[in-house]
Amino acid sequence: MRLFLAAASAALLSTTALADDHMTQTPELTFERVFASPSLNGPTPRAVQFSPDGRYLTLLRNREEDSSRYDLWGFDLETSEWRMLVDSEAVGSGRELSEDEKMQRERERVGSLKGIITYQWASDASGVLVPIDGDLYFAKLDGSVQRLTDTEESELNPKLSPKAGYVSFIRDRQLWVGEVGEEAAPITPKEEDTIRWGEAEFVAQEEMSRLTGYWWKGDDTRLAVQRTDESPVGIVTRAAIGATGTQVFDQRYPVAGSENAIVELYVMDPDGGNRVKVDLGENTDIYIARVNWGPDGNLYVQRQNREQTVLDMLRVDPATGESEVWFTENAAREDYWINLSDNYRFLKDGSLLWWSERDGFGNFYRFDGNEWTQLTSLKEPVTKLVGINEDKDQLFFVAVEDVLTEQVYSTNLSKPSEPKRLTDTDYTNTASMDPTGSRLYVTRSAPDQPPQSYLAGDLGQQLTWVQENALSEEHPYTPFLMGHTMPEYGTIPAEDGTPLHYMMLKPEMEPGKKYPVFYYHYSGPGPQIVDKGWGGALAQAIVDKGYIYFALDNRGTANRGVDFEQPIYRAMGGVEVRDQKTGAEFLKTLDFVDPDKIALYGWSYGGYMTLKQLQADPGLYAAGVSGAPVTKWELYDTHYTERFMGDPREVPEAYEAASAIPDATKISDPLLLIHGMADDNVVFENSSELISVLQENNVPFEMMLYPGYTHRVSGEQISPHLWNTIFRFLEDNGVTPPE
């Protein structure tokens, strides 16, 4: 789904008992302080980029007094000086965003952020294209800012062309292009409301991590442009219920088993002329996963079948639109799927660096048009392409190490070789790289260190801090260090013997007393919950209340390879429930755990799991909190749901077994249901159908709804309300620490 963890539920904290000698009393870590500004994580930069000339490192930095507002900052690598390049409050108009832009921000998981959320460097490093409040600006390095658009409509998906000759964007379902500083004009026709040009369709944005629908050729001479016909897609009438009124949106939402949008691809000149249609094959029920221009001047299109078991790389002649299959990637096993990736790169000689799970784990391969060469053969997954340096024959990547950390490595780009680790195993790490492949930007964290970042050379040697974020006297987290404990890690065998990793934070405990457990889970495909990184202060606030904080990664979750993920295939709500039950049974064997006070909490997929766990094992858990749950997979979208569950028209029995509705009346333990009433991801109908079934069958439960909030119920005031509500519910139902 990229069903995601709401900001309020991203709760994996690991902490330390470090403290200055003069600190004798730790202030109370309340939910109000956890979500207030300044952030207890310290600065949290986003969207880090190197300028094309390699001189500047730029990023979006949030404000100390308002942690959700971001400004553009630049670090001069020659002088080691920081300065603000664009002040979002000085430049922004504060204009209300269009509904389309709001929804795109939800797809990008930045719906709660303010100020600048994205930017793009000009290829000549003369300045930066910055969208703010629906309009476009060009910020030069001398401090001047030129406004490029001033309209009531939002300019979506803005881009500078590769040679910086043009600026392009989407407005009113058309693609507009103009020379920088000049008036732009639409280069695609205005058609009926169901036709969109240049935009990624809903499932591409939500599930494929493809947020654009047009692609410039490197020399500014041609564009590939998506045309989307949404008319076959069913309409979900979404009532965005707010505090003072209700807005009704007829949203084109392709639920599992229904028709998708028809997606076509055209190649055209920057003025819209010389337009040719790309041959994507006779079958229109496909997905365009990725589009790239190759160094040979051809267009390359990744075409995925609806079942998501086959991915064809098409090579397209942009002059005629004719295509051929360059190669085909198949699922690693017949009862699995293909995980899409951005971990690929066309090389100067026309060959392709490609990430694949064909051997059971994510690894890199090189394809020269005829033969494949496997460059890595790690037995824990490679997760990210960091960069390449073709001149030095270097490939940089991130891979999992010992399940719970990620490390940055380098290896040869042309032939298999032993990878060299470039980062410190005391931390979990990720990285990006400058255009030349000579400098790394490394971000790392540990259970006792919030995220920090530094520049490193191509051998991993640290050059300078970018954001040290040390736990000094000035750090906002420092006052709370004395009361914090490090997490404990371990494994529990699943029913087939597979080790399942868990983490546990314990409160200060008295001998002979037993303590309640706050059992956090997500459990779905994608996020790995248990790792050795920094996760914020929320879990510690829960521990400070006298609760044990516990989380476990079941089979089906990420970063353990194909065989670990596969058991959820056409069986959601099955193996995950059994694995999490194993966690609960383990907890009940511990002499410091109160076996009658284990409470579940999950959001999104985790909310779904709370329902399935309460239904499967009445009495095992003391209570459950279900946030924004999917209750019927037929209500969720095609690309996510069918990837794991298949088409409900073909396997209705799998959907019936996975649904949380048929056995809803088996819930006998206390339940708190939470949902945002403007949720466009897990639409409110998921909860309303459950509510109706429980009410019609006289099954007691409690409920908290949030008018105007989408799938992300978060904010400096709303988040404390959410978490105080959860703990009042637990206290009212006797899930409390010992006296």
N, C-alpha and C positions, 0 to 999 in steps of 0.2 A: 504494500500500500504505500508503500512507504508509509504505512500507518505509523505515526510518529509519537514520540513521547512529548506530551504537552510540557511547556516550560515548567509548569508547577510540579510535574512528575519526574523530571530528569534528576533523579535523586541519589545517585551513587556517590556517597561521600567517603573519603578516607582522610583521617586527620592525624595529628601528631601531638605529643605531650610536651613539645617545646614551649618554653616560656622564659621570660626574663626573671631574674631573681627577685626583682622588686615587685613583681606581680603576685599579690597574695589573695586576690579574690576575682573570680571570673564573672563578668556580667551575664545575665540570663540571655540565652540565645533564643529569642522569640521568633515566631513565624513573621511577625512584622519586620524584624531586623533582617531576616534571611532574604526578603524580597525588596528591601529598601535600597536606596542609593546612599553612598557609593557601594558598588557590588563587593561582596565579601571575597569574590574571586580575584579582586584587583582588576586592572585594565584587561579588557577582552577584545583585542583587535580582530577585525574581519577583513576579508577580501585583500589579502596581501599580494602585491604585484611588484615586479621590477620594471623600471622604465626601459624602453627598447635600447637605449644607449648604455644601460647598466649603471648609470650614476645614482639613480634614486631608488629607494625602496618606499613604496606608498602603501597605506593601509587606512582602513576606517577605524577610528578610535572613539569609544563611547565616553560621554562626559561623566565627571565625578559626581556632579549634582543631579544628573539624569542619565542613568545607565542605559536607557533604551534609545537615546539620541546619539547619532554618529556623525562625525565630521571627517573630512579627508585630510590626512597628514602625510608629510613627506620627510624621509630621512636621507640627507645628503651623505652618500657613502664616502665622498672625498673629505668633507669637513666634519663628519660625525655629528651634524646638527639636525635637530628636528624643527619643523615649522608647520603651522596649519596652512594648508593650501586652499581649502574651501570651508568657510564657516556656514554650516547649514542654516543657522538662524538668520544670518546676515543676508544670505542669498535667497533662501526659500520664501515662498509667498504664503505658505500655510493653507493653500487652496485645497478643497476637498478632492480626494482622488476619485476617479471614475470607478464604477463597479468592476469593470474589466481589470483595472490595475489592482484593485483590492484583492480580487480573486487570484491574479497572478502572484501577488505577494504571499497569499496563503499557500500557493503551490510551491513557492520558494522557501517557505518556512520563515519568512521575515515579516509577517503581517503585524506583529506587535512593535516593530522597530520604527523609529522616526529619523528624519534628516536624510542623510545620504545612505543608500543601501547598495549601490553599485556604481562603477565608473569604468572608463576605458581610456588607456593611453593612446595618443596619436603615434603613428609608426615612426615619425621623425623626432619624437620625444619633446615636441614643442608645447604640449599641454595635454589636458585630460578632458574627455567628454563626461559630464556629470548630470544625470537626471535628478531633479528635486521637485517634489510636489507636482508631478505631471508635466513639467516643462524641462527643456534642455539648456545646458550652459556649457561653455568651453572655457576652462580655467587654464591660464598660462602660468608659466613658472615665475614670471615677474610680479605675480600677485593680482593681475587684472583678470576679470571674469566677464566674458561676453555672453549675453543671453541670445540663444538661437531660436527659441520658440516662445510664444506668449498666447496661448489659446485656452479656451474653456475645456476642450477635450484633452485627454492625456495622450502623450506620445509613448507608446509601448515599445519594448524591445529595441531601444535605440542603439545604433552602432556607427562608428566611424569605419569607412572602407579601409582595406589594408594599406593603401597608399595615402590615406587621410585626405583624399580628394573630395569625398562625399560624406554626408551624414544621412542616415536612413532610419526609419521608424514606422510603426504601425499606428494608423489613426482611422477610426471608423471603418474597420475591417479591410482597409486597403494598405498596401505598402507605398510609402512616400520616400522619395529620394531627392536630394538637392546638394549642390556644391556647398561646402562649409561656408557659412556666413551669408548664403543666398537663400531665397525662398525655395522650399521644397514643394514638390508636386506629386500627386499619385501616379504610379507607373503601372498599376493593376486596375482592372475595371471595377466599377461599383455595381454589385449584383444584389440579389435578394439577401435578407437578413441571415439566412442559413449558410451563406458563403463567406468564408474568411480567407484573405490572402496574407501570407507571411507569418501567420500565427501557428504555433504548435497546438494541436488539439488537446482536449482535457486530459486524456490518459497519457499523452506524451509528457505533459507538464507534471502530472501528479505521480506517475508510476515509472516513466522511462528516464527521468532526469534530463529530458530534452525540453529546454525552455524557449527555444527559438524555432521559427519556421522559414527562415531565409539565410542564405550563406553567400558571402562575397567571394569571388575569385581573387587570388592574391595580387593580380595586376590591375584591379578595379574595372576590368572590362566587361565582366558578366556576373550575373547573380543566379543562383538556384532558389526558386521560390515555391513554397508549398501552397496549394489551393485545397481548402478543406470544405467539404459539403456536409453540413451537420443535419440535413433533412432526414436521414434514416434514423437518427438517434432519438430515443424516447425522451419525453419531457418529464422531469421531476419537478413538481410544484413545491418549491422550497419557501416556507414561511420564515423569514428572518424576524423573529419576535423580539422587539426591543423594549426598553423600559417605558417609552411613551407612545409606542405605535408599532405596527407590523407592516413590513414590506414583503410583498410576494414576488418571487422570481420564478419564472419558467426556465429552469436550467436544463440544458441538454446534457443528460447524464447517462452514459451507456452502462446499464447494470449488467451483471454477468448473464450470459446467455442471450443478450439482445444485440441489435445491430450497432456496429461502430460507425463513426464518420467515414466517408469516402475521402481518401487522401490522394491527391495527385501532385506531381512535381513538374515544374517548368523551368527552363533556362532562358534568360532574357538579358538584354543590354540595360545599362543604368537608367535609360529613358523609357524602358518597357518595350522597346522594339526588338525585332528579330527573335520573337518568342517561339520556343519549340517545347513540345511535351516529351517528358522522359518516359520511356517504356519500362514500366514496373512489373510487367507480366499480365497475363489474362485475369488472374485472381485478384479482385479488389479487396478481399477480406484479409488484409495483411497490415503489418505495422512498418512504418518507416522509423527505424531505430536511431540511425545516425546518418549524417551527410557530410562529406568532406571533399574539397578540391585536392587532387594529388599533384605532385611535382611534375607529372607528365602532362598536365593541363586537362586531364580527364576528371570527371565527377565520379565519386565513389559513394554508393548508397548501400547501407545495411538494411536489408529487407528481412523481416522476421515473420514467420507464419503465425497464424492466430493461436495455435497450440503452444507456441513459444518453445518448440523443440528443434527448429531448424532456422539458421541465420545465414542468408546468402549475401555475400559481398558482390554487388553489381558494379561493373565498370561501364561508365556511360560516356558516349561521345557527345560533348555539349553542342556540337554543330548540328547534329541530326536527332539527338535524343535516343538513339539506338543503344541497347544495353546488352551485356553478356555477364554470365556468372563467373567472377574471377576465382572465388573459392567458396566452399560451404562449411559452416561450423555446425556440428550436430551436438545434441545434448549428450552429456558424459555417460548416461545410461538411459534405457528406454522409459523408466519410471521417474524421470527427472526433467528439468527444464534448463533453459539457457539464461544465465544471469547477465544482463547487459552491463557494459563497462565503458568507461572513457580511457581505459588503460591501453591505448594504442597510439602509434605515431608513424606517419609516412617519412621515410628517410630519403636523403638526397639522391641515392642511386635508384629510387623507385621501389625499393623493397619496403616491407611493412613490419614494424614491431607490433606484436599482437599478444594480448592476454587471453588465456583459455583455461578452462577447468577440465579439459579432455582427459587428463591423467588422474582426476579425482581431487586435485588441489589447484588453486589458481597459480599459473606459472606463465612465464614469457617465452614466446616463440618468434622466429623471424622467417618471413615468407618472401622468396625472391620471384614469385610468379610461377615456380615449378615445384620447388621443394621447401619443406619446413625444417628449421633447425631449432631445437629446444635449447634455450639459453639458461633457464633456471630449472631446477628439479627439486625444490624444497618440499618437505613433507608436512609443512604447515603453510597456509595460504599466503601467496603474494597478494597484497591488497591494494597497492597504489603505484602508478608510474609517477616518479618524481621528476625525472628529466634525463636528457641524454647529452653527451658531448661526442659528436661523431669524429672530430679531429683527434681526440684522445681514445676513441673506441671505448667509451664508458657509458654504462647504463646504471641509473640510480632508481631505487625502488624501496617501497616499504613492505615488510612481511611480518607475519605473526611469529613471535618467539615464545615458546613455552605457554601457549594459549593466552596468557594474561597480559602480555605486553606486545607492542609493535616497535620494530627497529628499522632504521634506514641502512640500506646496503648499496654497494656498488659492485658491478661485475663487468665482464667484457660484453660489448655490443655485437660482436661479429661471431663469437664462438662460445661454447660452454666453458665455464671456468668456475672456480670456487668463489662464491661471493664474499666480500669483505664488509664486516659490520662497521658502520661509521658513527654509531651513537652509543650512549651509556645505558647499559642494561638496568641500572637503578631507576630508570624512567621509562615510560611509554612515550613513543616519539612518532611524529609525522613530519613531512617536509615538502617544500616546493623549491623551484630552482630558477635562476636567472636565465635569460634567453641563450647565453653562451654555454651553459652547462658547467660553469666554473665556480659558482657560489650557491650554497644551500641556505635556505631559510628554514631553520629547525624549530618546531614547537614541541615542548616536552612537559610532562607533569608526572607526579608521583603521589602516593598516598599522603605524604607530608609536604608537598610542594604544589601550589596552584600553578596554572600554565605559565611558562616562561619561554622566551624565544631568543634565538641568537643567529648570527651569520656564521657560516662555516665554509672552509675551502673544500675542494673536491676530494680531499682525503679525510674529511670530517673534522679537521682541526678548527676549533672555535676562533673566530676573528674578532667579534665584538658582540656585546649584548644589544639586542633590539628592545626587549622588554624583560628585564631581569625579574621583576615582580617578586623580589625577596620578601620574606616575612620579617620585615624590619619593624621598628617601633611605629612607623607611619602607616604600615599596611592596615587596611580596615579589618582584616581577619585576626590580627595579632591579639586584641583583647580577649579573644575566645580560645586561645591555644591551650591554656592550662587545663581546661575541662575536657579536652578532646582525646580520644583514644584511636590507636591504629586498628585497622580491620584485621580480622583473621580470615585466612583462605584455606580451603580444603576441597576434597572431592567426595562424592557419594556415588556408588554404583547404580546405574539404571537397571531395569529388569533384565536387560541383555548384557549387563556387565560394563557398559560404556561409562567411563568416569564423567560425572557432571560436576562442574566447578561451582562453588558457592563462596559467598563472602558474608561475614558476620561482624557487626559492631555491637559491643556490649556496654551497657550503662555501668556506672559504679554500683557494684552488687555487694550485698551483705551475705555472709555465709549462712546457709540453711534456708534462704528465701528463694522463691521461684518468681520468674519475671515473664511478662507478656512479650509476644513477638509481633512486630510489624513486618509482615511478609510481603515484600515488594516483588512484583513480577511484570514482565512484558510478554515474554514467551514466544512471540511470533517471529517469522523470518525477518532477517535484517539486523536489528540492533543486538550487540553483545553487551550485556549488562554488567557482568562480573569481569573486571580487569583491574590493573594496578595503576590506574590513573587517578587524577584528582576529579572529584565530581561535584563540588559545591558544599554548602552548609546545611542543606535540608535534612539529610540523614542524621547529622549530628544533633540538630534541634529535636529530632524524634528521640534519639538516644538520651538526650538531656531530660526528656520527660519520663525516663525510667523504662523505656522499651528496648528490647533487643531488635536490631535492624538486620534483616536477613534477605538475601537474594540468591537465586540459583538460575543458571542458564541450562535450559532443557534441550533435548534433541530438536532440531528444526531451526535453531538459531545460527548466527553467522560465525565465520572465522574458524571453523573446525573441518572444513572440507565437504565434498559432495555427500559422502555416506552419512555424515552427522546431520545434514540438513534434510536428506531425502525422506525420512519417516513421516513427515507431514503431508507427503504427496497424496492428494485426494482423501486426506484424513485429518483435516484441521480439527482441533478440539479433542484429539484422542491421545497421542503419545505425549503431548505437552502436559495434559492433565495428569497422566500417570507419573511423569517425571517430577512434576511439582508435588504430587502426593508423596513421592519418595522423600522429598525435602521435608515435608511436614512430619512424616513418620520418624525421620532422623532427629528432628528437633525434639520430638516427644521423648526421645531416649536420654536427653541431656538433663542432668539433675538440677540445673539452674533455670530450666524452662518450665513455665506453668503450662502443662499440656492442654488445659482447658481455655487458654487465652492466646491462641494463634489467629491473628486477623490478617486477611488478604487485602491487598490494594493493587489495582492496576488501571491503566488508562489506555483507551483505544483498543489495540489487540489485548492488552492486559485487562481492560474492562470486560471484554468478551470472555477472557479466561477466568475471571472471578466468577462469572455466571456459570460457566461450564464446571468449574471445580465445586461450587456449592451444590450443583445439581448431581454431580457424580458421587460425592462423598458427604452426605448430610451428617453433621455432628463432628466431622473431622476438624473443621475450622470454627472458631468462635463467632466470626462475623466476616463480612466481605464488603469492600467498597469497589463499585464498578463505575468507572468514568468513561463517558462517551463510547459505549460498547457497540461493536457490530453484533447484531443478534441474529440476522439471517444473511448469509453470504450472497443470496440472490439480490440483496439491496446494495451490494458494493460493486465497484466497477470491473469491467471486463479484464483489463490487462493484469491487474494485480490478482484478482480472484481466480481467473481461469489458469494463470501460471501454476498455481499450486493445487487447485481443486478440479481443473477440467471444466468443460462446458456443462452447465446444469441440464441442458436439453439431452445430453448424452449420459450423464451419471447423476440422475436426480437423487439416487439413494445416498450418494456421498454428501450431497448438500443437506439432505434430511438429517443425517447423522451428525453433521457439523453444526446444525442450527441450535441456537440457545432458546428457541421458542417452544418446541414440543415438550421438553421436560422442565419448563419454567415452574410448574406447580410443585416440583420436587424440592424447591428451595424452602428449607425450614429454618435455616440460620438467619440471624439479622442481616439485612441487606440495605445498603445505602446506594442509590442510583443517582448519578450526576451527569448532566449534559448541558452544553451550550445550545441555546435555542436558535442560533443562526448558523449552525454547523453545516458547512457545504461539503465536507469530506465524509464523515460518518453522519449521514443525514438523520435528523431527529426522529424520523419514522422508525429507525432501529429501536429507539427507546420507547416511543409511543405504543408500538405493537406489544412490547414486553409489558409496559404499564397496564395496557388493557387486559392482557391475559392474567396478570397477577390480580388485578382488581376484580375481574369477572369470576375468579375462582377463590376470592376471599383470602388471598395469600398476603400477609402483612409485609410491608417494606417501607423504607423511608426514601425521600427524594429531595434533591436540591438542583434547581434549574437556574441557568444564568442567561437572562435576556440580553440579546445583542452580541453574545460571544459565540465565536466559531469553535472549531475543534481545539483551539488553543485558549483555554481559560486561564489567563495570566495577566499580571500587572501588580503594581506596588500595593494596591488596596485589595483587588480581587483575590490574589493568591493567598494572602493571610486569611481572608474570609473562607476560602475553599478549605484550607488546612485546619483552621479552627473548627470548621463544621465537621470535618472527618473525625477529629479527636473528641469532640463532644459526642458524636455518634458512638464511638468506641467506649467512652466513659459511661454513657447512658446504658450500654449493654454489658457492663461489667468487665470490659477488657481494660483493666487498670493495673498499675504497678502495685506491689505489696506495700502495706503500711509501714 
